Amino acid sequence: MRFSANLGFLWTELDLPEAIRAAHRAGFDAVELHWPYETDPEQVTTALAETGLPVLGLNTVRGDVAAGENGLAALPGREQEARAAIDQAIGYANKIGAQNIHVMSGNGAGRDHHDTVIENLRYACAQASGVGKTILIEPLSQHAAPGYFLNSTGQAIEIMDEVGAENIALMFDCFHVQLIEGDLSNRLATLRERIGHIQFAAVPDRGAPDHGEINYDYIFELLSGMGWDRPLGAEYKPNGPTEASLGWLPRAG
């Protein structure tokens, strides 16, 4: 298997270019980002060129984080801000060569939120299609993200089908799906063709994948047998220095 370092959680004490270099030294095959917008994209591309690492994707901004916002795409009346966030993400992704844009829906429930996210995702897919990018949507567990609009894989598939674009896919985070639904093996097999990226972390503490209720040795072997050949995203929170949390990587890789 190949692995991507999620630099939203790993090496957060370093600036982004140095975190990219640290991921390369540790043996990762790619990197992925959360919200890199305060970093000059030229500095990011320089670090990527030095290391030879691809960058898999990044997120749209969350909005007013201090007020508890966690994305904008499903918020009625905030369409202008949501689409500005989509444009920002696509523009930054173009500059650094990222393939995927994770459009964050935000909090809420009900038909108005559903209709809003559909229209914003159609906009995102149209904008991304013109530059060869893929839009990702990710269900988040209510344990980790209370009130988040998108909260199951079934809901995600329904939304993807209604959007009706070829360049929209599911971000399957094993941590969140285990907390929401469980049955990871069958869900991975059933949803395989709809998944654009897979992430992982221990459950329930979101730590390194060497403990907890998910047997990642089994999951990684299962994915390999399914023919999954893209890097898997290590999106976990290390308990201490990132380097001290990487004992799983040589075995898994």
N, C-alpha and C positions, 0 to 999 in steps of 0.2 A: 504493500500500500504506500501511497504518497500522502504527505500531510502539509497543510497550510497553517501558518501561525497567525492567529487572530490578534492583531496588535492593538485592539481595543482593550484586551485583558492581559496580554503578555508583554513584558518589558515596558510597562507603563511609566517607569521612572526615567526612561530615556526619551529624547526627542525622536520623532518618527523616522528620520533617516538612519539614526543609530540603532533603533529597534529593528529596522529591516536588516541591517548588517549583523545584528545579534542573532536574528532568526536564521540567517544564512550560516553563521558559524555553528549554530546548534544542529544543523542538518535538515532543516525544513526545506520543502520543495517549492513553496509559494508563500505569499502573505495575503492577508485580507484586512480591511480597515473598517472602523466604525464611522467616525466623523473627522476626517483629516483636514478640514477646510482651512484651519488656521496655519497650516504648513504650506510654504511655497511649493507648488507642484514640481518646479524644476529641481528642488532639493530631493524630492521623492524619486523623480525619474533618474537622477544621478545615482542614488543608492541602489535603485533597481538595476540599472545598467552595470554598476560595479559588481553586484552579486549574481546577476543573471536570473534573479527570481521574478516570476510573473506575479502580478497583483490580481486577485480573483474578483474583488468587488468592494463596495462601500455602501453606506446607508444614507438615505435622505435625513436631513436634520429633524430633530424631535419637536421643535417649537420652543415654548417657554418651559424649560425644564424645571425651573424653580417653582412654577405653578403646577407641576405634576404632569405636564404634557409629554407624550411619548410617540409623537408622529402627528401628521396633519392630514393625510389623504382621506380619512373617513369623517372629517369634521365639517358638517354643514355650515355654510357661510364663510369658510376659510379656503375656498377653492383657489383664490389668487395666490395665497401664501403657499399652499400645497404644490401648485404648479411651478412657482418660483423655486421651491426646494428641489423639485424634480429636475428642472433646468440646471440648477447649480450642481446637482450630483452628476448629471450626464456630462456637463462641461468639464468638471474635475476629472471624471473617469476618462474622458477623451485625452486629457493632457497627460495622464499617467499610464494609460493603456489598460485600465481595468475593464473587464468584460461585463460584470453584473452590477445592477443597481437594485438594492433592497429598498423598496418603497414602504416606509413605515406608516401604518394606518392610523395609529393613535387610539385614544380611549373613546368608549361610547357603545351604544347598542341601538338596534331598531332599524326600521326601513329607511329613514332619512340618511342614516350613516351608511347603510348598504348602498343606496343609490349614489351617494356622494363618492364612495370609494370606487365604484364601477366606472364612473365618468372620469375620475382622476387617473385611474389605471389605464383606461383607454387612451387618455392623453399621453401618459408616460410611455406606453408601448409604441404609440405613433412616433413620438420624439426619439425614442431609443432605436426604433427600427431603421431610421434614416442614417444612423451611425453604427449599425451592426451590434448593438448592445442588447442584453437580456434583462428584463424586469423580473425581480424575485419578490414573492410575498411569503411571510413567515408567521405561522401561528405561534403565539406566546402563551405560556401557562399563566393562569390567574394567580398561582403561588408566587411567580417571579415578577409578573407585570399585571397587577390587579386592574380590572376594568378594560383591558386591551380589547379592541373590537374583534380582531381576528384571533380566534381561540380554539380552532380545531382543524385537522387536516381536511375533514369533510367540507367544512365551510370554505376553506381555501380552494378546493377543487371546484366547488360550485361557483365561486367568484371568478376563477380562471376561465371556466366554461362560458360564463356570461360575458366576460370581457371579450373573448373570442379572438384573441391575438395569438400569433404563432410564437412570439418572443416573450411570453410570460411563463414562469415556472415556479415550482414550490421550493422554498428553502426549508429543508427537513432538518431541524435541530433535534437530535436524539434526546437531549436533556429536556426540552420543552415537551416533545411528543410523549416521552415516558410519563411525565407528570400529568399530562392532559388525558392520554388514552391508553398508554402501555402498548403491549403486543407489537413491539418494534419489528421483529423479524417479518411478520406477515405484512405489516404496513409498508416496510421498505420494499418487499417483493411486489406488493399490489400497486404501489405508487411509483415504482422505478422509472417509468417512462415520463412521469410528470415532474420529476425532481431535477432541479437545476444545480443544487449544491447541498451538501450534507455537512452538518456540524455536530460536535459532541462535547460532553462534559460529564463528570460523575453526577449521579443522583443519590441523595438530595442536595448535597452541599455545593454543587457546581465547581468542584475541584478537578484535579487531574484525573484522567480516565483509568486509574489503577486501583480504585476502591469503589465502594458503594454498590447499589443494587443492579447496575448494568454490567454484564460481562462483555467488555469491549474486545477482548481477544476473540470471542465468538462473533461479535458484530462485524469486526474487521474481516474475519475469515469469510463470513457470509457475503459481505459486499464484494470481496475479491471473487468469490465463486459466481456471483451475479454478473461479473464482468465490469464492475465499476472501476474505472481507471483514472478518474479525476482526483486531485488532492482533496482530502477530507479536512474540514476546518476545526482546528483545536481552539475552541472558544470556551476556555475554562479560566477560572480565577485561581491562580496559584496561591498556596498558603505559605508565603515567604518569597524568596527570590525565584524568578522564573527558572533559572538553571537548575535549582534544586528540585524542581517538579518534573523534570524531563526523563526520569528513569524509564518510563513507558515507551519512549520514542524509538530507541534502537531495536527493541524487541518487536514492536509493531511494524516498524519500517522494514 
